[in-house]
Amino acid sequence: MLLCARILNLKPIGGTHIRAVFFVTHSQKTKTVSGLGDVCFVKSPEDRCETTNRGHLTVS
């Protein structure tokens, strides 16, 4: 198990960027990355976070 903080700039369909800071746990056994952290929606990657939501991230 590896626990670390990651800053992710995600670009979903629709043009809204998601900036996320997650404490990520990486599992070698299941080959997945999951974490719980703060998520905010911004119009461009350079924007500051106005609102922050608690979110969960899972990546296979």
MMTF fields as JSON, N, C-alpha, C and O atoms, coordinates in Angstrom:
{
  "mmtfVersion": "1.0.0",
  "mmtfProducer": "UNKNOWN",
  "numBonds": 239,
  "numAtoms": 240,
  "numGroups": 60,
  "numChains": 1,
  "numModels": 1,
  "chainsPerModel": [1],
  "groupsPerChain": [60],
  "chainIdList": ["A"],
  "bondAtomList": [4, 2, 8, 6, 12, 10, 16, 14, 20, 18, 24, 22, 28, 26, 32, 30, 36, 34, 40, 38, 44, 42, 48, 46, 52, 50, 56, 54, 60, 58, 64, 62, 68, 66, 72, 70, 76, 74, 80, 78, 84, 82, 88, 86, 92, 90, 96, 94, 100, 98, 104, 102, 108, 106, 112, 110, 116, 114, 120, 118, 124, 122, 128, 126, 132, 130, 136, 134, 140, 138, 144, 142, 148, 146, 152, 150, 156, 154, 160, 158, 164, 162, 168, 166, 172, 170, 176, 174, 180, 178, 184, 182, 188, 186, 192, 190, 196, 194, 200, 198, 204, 202, 208, 206, 212, 210, 216, 214, 220, 218, 224, 222, 228, 226, 232, 230, 236, 234],
  "bondOrderList": [1, 1, 1, 1, 1, 1, 1, 1, 1, 1, 1, 1, 1, 1, 1, 1, 1, 1, 1, 1, 1, 1, 1, 1, 1, 1, 1, 1, 1, 1, 1, 1, 1, 1, 1, 1, 1, 1, 1, 1, 1, 1, 1, 1, 1, 1, 1, 1, 1, 1, 1, 1, 1, 1, 1, 1, 1, 1, 1],
  "groupList": [{"groupName": "MET", "atomNameList": ["N", "CA", "C", "O"], "elementList": ["N", "C", "C", "O"], "formalChargeList": [0, 0, 0, 0], "bondAtomList": [1, 0, 2, 1, 3, 2], "bondOrderList": [1, 1, 2], "singleLetterCode": "M", "chemCompType": "L-PEPTIDE LINKING"}, {"groupName": "LEU", "atomNameList": ["N", "CA", "C", "O"], "elementList": ["N", "C", "C", "O"], "formalChargeList": [0, 0, 0, 0], "bondAtomList": [1, 0, 2, 1, 3, 2], "bondOrderList": [1, 1, 2], "singleLetterCode": "L", "chemCompType": "L-PEPTIDE LINKING"}, {"groupName": "CYS", "atomNameList": ["N", "CA", "C", "O"], "elementList": ["N", "C", "C", "O"], "formalChargeList": [0, 0, 0, 0], "bondAtomList": [1, 0, 2, 1, 3, 2], "bondOrderList": [1, 1, 2], "singleLetterCode": "C", "chemCompType": "L-PEPTIDE LINKING"}, {"groupName": "ALA", "atomNameList": ["N", "CA", "C", "O"], "elementList": ["N", "C", "C", "O"], "formalChargeList": [0, 0, 0, 0], "bondAtomList": [1, 0, 2, 1, 3, 2], "bondOrderList": [1, 1, 2], "singleLetterCode": "A", "chemCompType": "L-PEPTIDE LINKING"}, {"groupName": "ARG", "atomNameList": ["N", "CA", "C", "O"], "elementList": ["N", "C", "C", "O"], "formalChargeList": [0, 0, 0, 0], "bondAtomList": [1, 0, 2, 1, 3, 2], "bondOrderList": [1, 1, 2], "singleLetterCode": "R", "chemCompType": "L-PEPTIDE LINKING"}, {"groupName": "ILE", "atomNameList": ["N", "CA", "C", "O"], "elementList": ["N", "C", "C", "O"], "formalChargeList": [0, 0, 0, 0], "bondAtomList": [1, 0, 2, 1, 3, 2], "bondOrderList": [1, 1, 2], "singleLetterCode": "I", "chemCompType": "L-PEPTIDE LINKING"}, {"groupName": "ASN", "atomNameList": ["N", "CA", "C", "O"], "elementList": ["N", "C", "C", "O"], "formalChargeList": [0, 0, 0, 0], "bondAtomList": [1, 0, 2, 1, 3, 2], "bondOrderList": [1, 1, 2], "singleLetterCode": "N", "chemCompType": "L-PEPTIDE LINKING"}, {"groupName": "LYS", "atomNameList": ["N", "CA", "C", "O"], "elementList": ["N", "C", "C", "O"], "formalChargeList": [0, 0, 0, 0], "bondAtomList": [1, 0, 2, 1, 3, 2], "bondOrderList": [1, 1, 2], "singleLetterCode": "K", "chemCompType": "L-PEPTIDE LINKING"}, {"groupName": "PRO", "atomNameList": ["N", "CA", "C", "O"], "elementList": ["N", "C", "C", "O"], "formalChargeList": [0, 0, 0, 0], "bondAtomList": [1, 0, 2, 1, 3, 2], "bondOrderList": [1, 1, 2], "singleLetterCode": "P", "chemCompType": "L-PEPTIDE LINKING"}, {"groupName": "GLY", "atomNameList": ["N", "CA", "C", "O"], "elementList": ["N", "C", "C", "O"], "formalChargeList": [0, 0, 0, 0], "bondAtomList": [1, 0, 2, 1, 3, 2], "bondOrderList": [1, 1, 2], "singleLetterCode": "G", "chemCompType": "PEPTIDE LINKING"}, {"groupName": "THR", "atomNameList": ["N", "CA", "C", "O"], "elementList": ["N", "C", "C", "O"], "formalChargeList": [0, 0, 0, 0], "bondAtomList": [1, 0, 2, 1, 3, 2], "bondOrderList": [1, 1, 2], "singleLetterCode": "T", "chemCompType": "L-PEPTIDE LINKING"}, {"groupName": "HIS", "atomNameList": ["N", "CA", "C", "O"], "elementList": ["N", "C", "C", "O"], "formalChargeList": [0, 0, 0, 0], "bondAtomList": [1, 0, 2, 1, 3, 2], "bondOrderList": [1, 1, 2], "singleLetterCode": "H", "chemCompType": "L-PEPTIDE LINKING"}, {"groupName": "VAL", "atomNameList": ["N", "CA", "C", "O"], "elementList": ["N", "C", "C", "O"], "formalChargeList": [0, 0, 0, 0], "bondAtomList": [1, 0, 2, 1, 3, 2], "bondOrderList": [1, 1, 2], "singleLetterCode": "V", "chemCompType": "L-PEPTIDE LINKING"}, {"groupName": "PHE", "atomNameList": ["N", "CA", "C", "O"], "elementList": ["N", "C", "C", "O"], "formalChargeList": [0, 0, 0, 0], "bondAtomList": [1, 0, 2, 1, 3, 2], "bondOrderList": [1, 1, 2], "singleLetterCode": "F", "chemCompType": "L-PEPTIDE LINKING"}, {"groupName": "SER", "atomNameList": ["N", "CA", "C", "O"], "elementList": ["N", "C", "C", "O"], "formalChargeList": [0, 0, 0, 0], "bondAtomList": [1, 0, 2, 1, 3, 2], "bondOrderList": [1, 1, 2], "singleLetterCode": "S", "chemCompType": "L-PEPTIDE LINKING"}, {"groupName": "GLN", "atomNameList": ["N", "CA", "C", "O"], "elementList": ["N", "C", "C", "O"], "formalChargeList": [0, 0, 0, 0], "bondAtomList": [1, 0, 2, 1, 3, 2], "bondOrderList": [1, 1, 2], "singleLetterCode": "Q", "chemCompType": "L-PEPTIDE LINKING"}, {"groupName": "ASP", "atomNameList": ["N", "CA", "C", "O"], "elementList": ["N", "C", "C", "O"], "formalChargeList": [0, 0, 0, 0], "bondAtomList": [1, 0, 2, 1, 3, 2], "bondOrderList": [1, 1, 2], "singleLetterCode": "D", "chemCompType": "L-PEPTIDE LINKING"}, {"groupName": "GLU", "atomNameList": ["N", "CA", "C", "O"], "elementList": ["N", "C", "C", "O"], "formalChargeList": [0, 0, 0, 0], "bondAtomList": [1, 0, 2, 1, 3, 2], "bondOrderList": [1, 1, 2], "singleLetterCode": "E", "chemCompType": "L-PEPTIDE LINKING"}],
  "groupTypeList": [0, 1, 1, 2, 3, 4, 5, 1, 6, 1, 7, 8, 5, 9, 9, 10, 11, 5, 4, 3, 12, 13, 13, 12, 10, 11, 14, 15, 7, 10, 7, 10, 12, 14, 9, 1, 9, 16, 12, 2, 13, 12, 7, 14, 8, 17, 16, 4, 2, 17, 10, 10, 6, 4, 9, 11, 1, 10, 12, 14],
  "groupIdList": [1, 2, 3, 4, 5, 6, 7, 8, 9, 10, 11, 12, 13, 14, 15, 16, 17, 18, 19, 20, 21, 22, 23, 24, 25, 26, 27, 28, 29, 30, 31, 32, 33, 34, 35, 36, 37, 38, 39, 40, 41, 42, 43, 44, 45, 46, 47, 48, 49, 50, 51, 52, 53, 54, 55, 56, 57, 58, 59, 60],
  "secStructList": [7, 3, 3, 3, 3, 3, 3, 3, 3, 3, 7, 7, 6, 6, 1, 7, 3, 3, 3, 3, 3, 3, 3, 3, 3, 3, 3, 6, 6, 6, 6, 3, 3, 3, 3, 3, 3, 3, 3, 3, 3, 3, 1, 1, 6, 6, 1, 7, 7, 1, 1, 7, 3, 3, 3, 3, 3, 3, 3, 7],
  "xCoordList": [0.841, 0.0, 0.877, 1.816, 0.557, 1.29, 0.307, -0.701, 0.599, -0.289, 0.429, 1.514, -0.172, 0.471, -0.576, -1.73, -0.169, -1.076, -0.805, 0.348, -1.858, -1.729, -2.589, -3.688, -2.089, -2.895, -3.212, -2.311, -4.484, -4.907, -5.666, -6.53, -5.35, -6.148, -6.874, -6.281, -8.153, -8.944, -9.784, -10.266, -9.96, -10.732, -11.884, -11.722, -13.04, -14.178, -14.839, -14.538, -15.732, -16.488, -17.348, -17.994, -17.354, -18.15, -17.29, -17.812, -15.98, -15.084, -14.772, -13.893, -15.475, -15.191, -14.023, -14.01, -13.049, -11.899, -12.177, -12.854, -11.66, -11.771, -10.366, -9.484, -10.16, -8.881, -9.104, -9.988, -8.317, -8.537, -7.239, -6.185, -7.331, -6.208, -6.661, -7.564, -6.034, -6.448, -5.312, -4.146, -5.672, -4.75, -5.007, -6.046, -4.033, -4.264, -3.647, -2.509, -4.421, -3.923, -3.817, -4.789, -2.625, -2.412, -2.303, -1.485, -3.132, -3.127, -2.478, -2.983, -1.369, -0.705, -1.528, -1.51, -2.242, -2.99, -4.145, -4.333, -4.915, -6.083, -5.808, -6.682, -4.57, -4.188, -5.107, -5.367, -5.588, -6.448, -5.856, -5.09, -6.227, -5.842, -7.132, -8.027, -7.218, -8.421, -8.033, -6.967, -8.896, -8.575, -9.761, -10.762, -9.633, -10.654, -10.006, -8.933, -10.645, -10.001, -10.928, -12.147, -10.34, -11.088, -11.15, -10.14, -12.33, -12.542, -13.145, -14.058, -12.638, -13.273, -13.366, -12.561, -14.356, -14.604, -14.183, -14.606, -13.351, -12.849, -13.027, -13.096, -13.101, -13.305, -12.018, -12.064, -10.869, -9.585, -8.618, -8.815, -7.573, -6.65, -5.958, -5.477, -5.902, -5.209, -6.107, -5.617, -7.408, -8.337, -8.133, -7.689, -8.476, -8.428, -9.729, -10.768, -9.646, -10.841, -11.726, -11.291, -12.974, -13.942, -14.716, -14.879, -15.181, -15.903, -15.194, -14.634, -15.219, -14.549, -15.549, -16.321, -15.521, -16.395, -15.542, -14.487, -16.017, -15.352, -15.731, -16.91, -14.734, -15.019, -14.184, -13.214, -14.572, -13.855, -13.415, -14.165, -12.202, -11.617, -11.203, -10.551, -11.585, -11.117, -10.693, -11.46, -9.472, -8.953, -8.424, -7.622, -8.869, -8.383, -7.189, -6.616],
  "yCoordList": [-1.199, 0.0, 1.25, 1.369, 2.158, 3.411, 4.55, 4.656, 5.396, 6.513, 7.81, 8.066, 8.631, 9.878, 10.884, 10.531, 12.132, 13.198, 13.47, 13.585, 13.571, 13.845, 15.05, 15.211, 15.885, 16.97, 16.612, 16.454, 16.485, 16.057, 17.177, 17.814, 17.411, 18.315, 17.464, 17.016, 17.246, 16.397, 17.269, 18.325, 16.838, 17.616, 16.773, 16.057, 16.848, 16.059, 16.68, 17.813, 15.931, 16.434, 17.613, 17.546, 18.667, 19.824, 21.053, 22.164, 20.864, 22.002, 22.442, 23.28, 21.894, 22.266, 21.435, 20.213, 22.101, 21.387, 21.018, 21.75, 19.901, 19.48, 19.457, 18.773, 20.196, 20.133, 19.342, 19.669, 18.315, 17.439, 17.209, 16.985, 17.266, 16.887, 15.658, 15.733, 14.547, 13.292, 12.662, 12.735, 12.052, 11.159, 9.786, 9.17, 9.318, 8.18, 6.918, 6.915, 5.86, 4.547, 3.696, 3.528, 3.167, 2.347, 0.894, 0.538, 0.061, -1.361, -2.15, -2.168, -2.794, -3.614, -4.864, -5.373, -5.342, -6.586, -6.417, -7.249, -5.344, -5.154, -4.211, -3.982, -3.651, -2.745, -1.52, -1.017, -1.051, 0.119, 1.211, 0.943, 2.424, 3.576, 4.213, 4.523, 4.404, 5.028, 6.009, 5.891, 6.965, 7.943, 8.811, 8.842, 9.514, 10.438, 11.8, 11.921, 12.825, 14.122, 15.261, 15.096, 16.421, 17.626, 17.836, 17.729, 18.131, 18.326, 19.705, 20.109, 20.421, 21.687, 21.785, 21.201, 22.53, 22.689, 24.09, 25.08, 24.167, 25.456, 25.526, 24.498, 26.738, 26.899, 26.688, 26.297, 26.945, 26.669, 26.183, 26.47, 25.451, 24.888, 25.943, 25.632, 27.188, 28.227, 28.88, 29.599, 28.639, 29.267, 28.754, 27.628, 29.625, 29.214, 28.502, 28.713, 27.657, 26.943, 27.888, 28.498, 27.998, 28.809, 27.934, 28.286, 26.807, 25.885, 24.545, 24.139, 23.87, 22.581, 21.553, 21.814, 20.401, 19.312, 18.092, 17.859, 17.34, 16.093, 15.059, 14.879, 14.382, 13.44, 12.181, 12.12, 11.196, 9.915, 9.6, 9.802, 9.105, 8.82, 7.358, 6.848, 6.692, 5.331, 5.209, 5.535, 4.74, 4.551, 3.135, 2.701, 2.408, 1.041, 1.08, 0.036],
  "zCoordList": [0.0, 0.0, 0.0, 0.787, -0.88, -0.977, -0.75, -1.449, 0.222, 0.533, 0.22, 0.741, -0.631, -1.001, -1.436, -1.675, -1.535, -1.991, -3.454, -3.868, -4.23, -5.65, -5.995, -5.464, -6.879, -7.426, -8.869, -9.692, -9.167, -10.487, -11.179, -10.575, -12.422, -13.246, -14.274, -15.255, -14.043, -14.91, -15.83, -15.418, -17.065, -18.038, -18.565, -19.554, -17.923, -18.386, -19.609, -19.986, -20.215, -21.368, -20.913, -19.867, -21.68, -21.331, -21.064, -20.972, -20.939, -20.817, -19.401, -19.2, -18.404, -17.025, -16.519, -16.664, -15.93, -15.388, -13.943, -13.22, -13.541, -12.149, -11.563, -12.082, -10.495, -9.793, -8.52, -7.729, -8.32, -7.185, -6.428, -7.024, -5.129, -4.277, -3.502, -2.669, -3.781, -3.174, -2.384, -2.773, -1.281, -0.604, -1.193, -0.956, -1.971, -2.851, -2.269, -1.799, -2.313, -1.94, -3.201, -3.938, -3.434, -4.626, -4.209, -3.361, -4.81, -4.495, -5.625, -6.748, -5.328, -6.341, -6.656, -7.777, -5.653, -5.834, -6.819, -7.707, -6.663, -7.522, -8.686, -9.522, -8.744, -9.829, -9.917, -11.01, -8.791, -8.789, -7.906, -6.981, -8.211, -7.394, -6.895, -7.681, -5.586, -5.056, -3.963, -3.36, -3.715, -2.694, -2.345, -3.06, -1.235, -0.781, -0.641, -0.049, -1.178, -1.114, -1.455, -1.505, -1.691, -2.002, -3.51, -4.205, -3.999, -5.435, -5.65, -4.93, -6.635, -6.996, -8.504, -9.228, -8.971, -10.394, -10.816, -10.219, -11.843, -12.321, -13.831, -14.504, -14.355, -15.801, -16.59, -17.756, -15.964, -16.605, -15.533, -14.352, -15.925, -14.937, -14.076, -12.986, -14.555, -13.799, -12.75, -11.88, -12.823, -11.89, -10.468, -10.243, -9.515, -8.118, -7.755, -8.381, -6.733, -6.293, -5.5, -4.523, -5.935, -5.2, -4.214, -3.046, -4.7, -3.832, -3.845, -4.863, -2.729, -2.599, -2.096, -1.173, -2.706, -2.298, -1.948, -2.538, -0.997, -0.646, -1.692, -1.997, -2.241, -3.309, -3.199, -2.444, -3.954, -3.968, -5.379, -6.335, -5.508, -6.81, -6.872, -5.961, -7.95, -8.189, -9.643, -10.548, -9.866, -11.212, -11.326, -10.499, -12.346, -12.553, -13.466, -13.778]
}
